[in-house]
Each structure stands twice: as structure tokens, then as C-alpha cells.
Amino acid sequence: MQCVTCSGGCPKVERMDLSLRSFVLRVQRGDRETVLNSNTLWNCTSCHTRTSRCPRGVRPSEVIEAVKAIAIREGITNDSTRFNEIFVEFIRKRGILFELELIHEYSDMSSILEQSPLGINAFLSLSDRYRSKNGFYPSRGEGLKVEFLTVSPARDVARLDSCELLTR
């Protein structure tokens, strides 16, 4: 049965190089290189919409997360991985996200210049907001305990151990 419910219900499908149906099929067939280098891995937001709608119980979000864990373990990353690392580091450092610092750290100069009209307005708006409340930078959040969940790639892979691609 190929009902395409997963691809039809995905809010990010237009940004993916492989539809979810095609992605899962390639995982089943063992097309390791294609799935590990697909941008579908990184564009999935893990909203579980497809998993909740799948009439066959395939759990496509879990398949993507397991393949993503393998890709990260093998050093295959993309720009969203870098963004996530920077984002988490700022939360650890301050306990709050400071957007200006995130933009500065994440963006390269060419993208900043392309978006300079928007950036100037955002800078003025955000700097006024932060300056009036906390000085220019938000507080470091001393005394806050920030806990992060860690996901074990081995556990994710073990859950899907019947798939030949994931057990190599």
C-alpha cells in the first residue's frame, strides 16, 4: 500500500529532495548513500504529523531520526546542524536566546549584507528592548539549572534493527 499520506501531510515536503515515501523506500532497499546525504534528514522538524497519520504504522519520523543519528555519527552534517550547536551553546551560556548574537555567530557576512535593511530594523528594535530591560545583553542566568536531553543513536538504531541499512 502506497497511500502517500506521509508526503501529503508533511508541512516541509516542498523543501525536501526526497519525499518521505521515497526516503523510507530507499531505507528499506538499503540505499545508504542517498538517504545519508539527503536533505530530507535535515529539513524534517520531527513534528510527528506523518507518524500520527500513517495507516500502516511505519513511524517515518523515527526512521528519519535514526538515519540522522547515523549520519551525525559518521560526520555527515549540514548547516542546520551548525545552527543547532550554536543555539544550544547560547542557551547553556545564558539560559536565554539572544537573537543578535545568534545572527552574528551563525551568519556569514554576505548573508548579513543581503538582509541589511531587515537586519538594521531588527537590531534597533531588539537593542532598544534589551537595553531598556537588562542593559545591552541579557543576563547570564546565574543560578539557573539547564538540563538537556541526550538521544542515544544506538538506541534509535536498535529500535529499527530489522532494517538492513541501519544495522551496518
N, C-alpha and C positions, 0 to 999 in steps of 0.2 A: 504494500500500500504506500503510495507516494502522494499524500494529500496536499503538501506544500503549506500546511497551516503554520509551520515554524517560520518559513521565509515570509509568508504573507503577514504575520503578526509582529514581525521584528521592527522596532522603531528605528534601527540603524542600518537596515539592509541595503539602502542605497549607497552607503559608504564602504561596503564590503566587496572584496574582489571575488569571493565565492559565496553563493547563497548558503544558508545554513544546511539545507538539504544536501547540496553538493559537498559541503565540508564534511558532514557526518558520513556520507557515502565514501569519500576519499579516505577517511579514517578507517572505515570498515575494510576497504580494499588495501590498506597499508601504504598509501601514497604519502610516505613520510615527509619528503622534501617539500611537496606542495603545501601540506597543512601546516608544517612548522614555519614556513616562510609566508604564509597567507596573512593579509592584513585583517582578516576576519577575526583572528585571535585578539587583536588589539582594539578593534572597534566595538567588540561586544561589551556591553555595560553590565552584564550579569544581572539583568533585571528579572530574569526567570519567566518572562512573558511566554516564551516559546515552550519552556518546560511545562508550564501550567496548562497550555493549550494542546499539547501533543496527545493525540488519541491513542498512540502506540506506546506511550510511556518511555520514550527514548531518552529523556533528560538531556537535551542538547546543551544547556548551559553548563552542566557538569562535564560533558565531553570537551567543550571549549576550555574550561578551567584546567582540566587535566592536561590537555595538549599545551596550554600556555605554561603550565608548571614545567613541563619537559623542555619547552623552548627556552625558558629562563635558565634552567639548569644547564642547558647546552650553550648558553651565552648568546642566544638569539633574542635580540630586543628591538624595540623601535622607539620613536620619540615619546610615546605615551608612557613608556617605562621610565624614561628620564624625568618626565613631569611628575609621575607618582613618587619617585625617590625624593625630588626636591620638595614636593608638597608635604610628605611625611616628615622630612627633616625640619621644615619650618614649624610644624605642629609640635614636634619634640622640643624644639628650641624655645618657642614662645608660648605654646599652649593655645595659640590663635593664629589664624592665617592673616598675613599682612600682604595684601594683593600687590602693592607696588614692588615689594621685594621679590615676590614670586615672578612677576613680569620681568624684572631686571635679571634675575638668575636664569629663567627659562628661555627667554627670547634672545635671538641674536640681533645685532644692530640693524641689519637690513629690514627685518620684520618690524622692529620698533619704528624705524623711519617711515615705512609704508603706512603705518597706522598712527602717525604722529598727531593728526587732528583729533582723533578719538582719544589718544593717549594723553594729550595735554589737558583735555576736559576731564578725563578720569583722574589725572594727577591732581589737578586743582580741587576737584570735588573730594577726593579721598584725603588729600593732605589737610584740607580745612577740617574735615571730620575728625581725623586723628589728632591734629594739633589742638583742637578745642577740648578733646576728652583726655588725652594721655600724653601730651607732648607730641612730637612728630611720630615716633614709633610706638606701637602698642607695648604694653608691659611684657616682661618675660614670663609671667605666670609662675613666679617663685612659689613653691609650696604645693603646686598642682601635681597630682599623680596622673600621668598619662599612660594608659595601658594599650598595647597594640596586640591584635590577634595575629598569630602566625599560622600560615597554612602549610601543611606538610605535603610537598609534592609526592612523596612516596605513598601517603595515604590516598591522595587523589588518584594516583595511578593504580593503586591496589583495588580501588573501587571499580575500576574499569579494566581489570586484568584479563578479561576474556577477549579484548581487542588486541590483535597481534601487534599493531603499530605501537601501542602504549607499553607493551611488555618487553620490548627490545632493550 
